[in-house]
Amino acid sequence: MVELETIDIEIRLLLEGIFIRYGADFRDYSPASVRRRVVLAMEKGGIPSVSQLQERVLARPEAFDSLLQFLLVPTSEMFRDPSYFRTIRETVVPLLKTYPSLKIWVAGCSNGEELYSLAILLREEGLLEKTILYATDINPKALERAKNGIYPIDLAPKFTDNYQKAGGRAAFSDYYRAGYGSIILDASLRTNVVFADHSLATDNVFAEIQFISCRNVLIYFNRKLQDRSFRLFADSLGFRGFLGIGSKETLRFSNVYPEFEEFAAVERIYRKRRAV
């Protein structure tokens, strides 16, 4: 118990140092999740203590970049949770079609799977050309992978199955070419995409958005940071805008819940109310 308490104190000091040195704020991430990932980084790097990890990270930016890959482990896939995308296609898209132009924000886009899934859906529904998609993350390496749109070819069968279950209107293979053990997504899917570094912990509203998708991100935040993120989403959404969050996340206990109505409860899709 004493050792665990000491590790937690050292991790808090590490996160405070990272915030001061690099401006990346992990102080309100779930302590259990951060501890697990820091310990894994130490084991992989052969580092015996959090204090030594802190010394290395604060002195060497490349060590911070390495730790960042452990703190922000990407866990996604194309059309993950197909029913979420089918619900968007069948119930949200008809309303989005009434807008003259659209801005969609994929917050915490990681390696880009969610982004490209939405881009494909929007293309099939005739909306992609009039849409600007904002893909944001605080991990520069993940953003670079998202920009490239290249994924291991052994994931193609899973991606294809998800796409079909999500109501895809074509063959998933129409959207990529294969080569060198990878699938390379059609570059035209990111023609209207803005990739940007944006932190839900420290940054603010940057545009008026009609649809925000942020899934499997907030589960790694503590309650304080979840509330900050929900407040940011509420302030970013335009009139009657939509917010989609992960199946393990909910607005119900947040301070912005009165500003939303449950649009598709099972899939955790909310819509801003007409008036609060």
Protein Blocks (a to p, Z undefined) as FASTA:
>chain_A
ZZmmmmmmmmmmmmmmmmmmnopafklgcfklmmmmmmmmmmmnopabfklmmmmmmmmm
klmmmmmmmmmcccddehiakllmmmmmmmmmmmmmmpmbdcdddehklnommmmmmmmm
mmmnopmmmpccddddfbfklmmmmmnopacfklmmmmmmmmmmnopabdfklmpcceeh
iacddfklmmmpccddddfklmccfbdcfbdcdehklmmpcfklmmmmmmmmmmmpcghi
acdddfkbcfklpcklmmpccfblmnopacddfbZZ
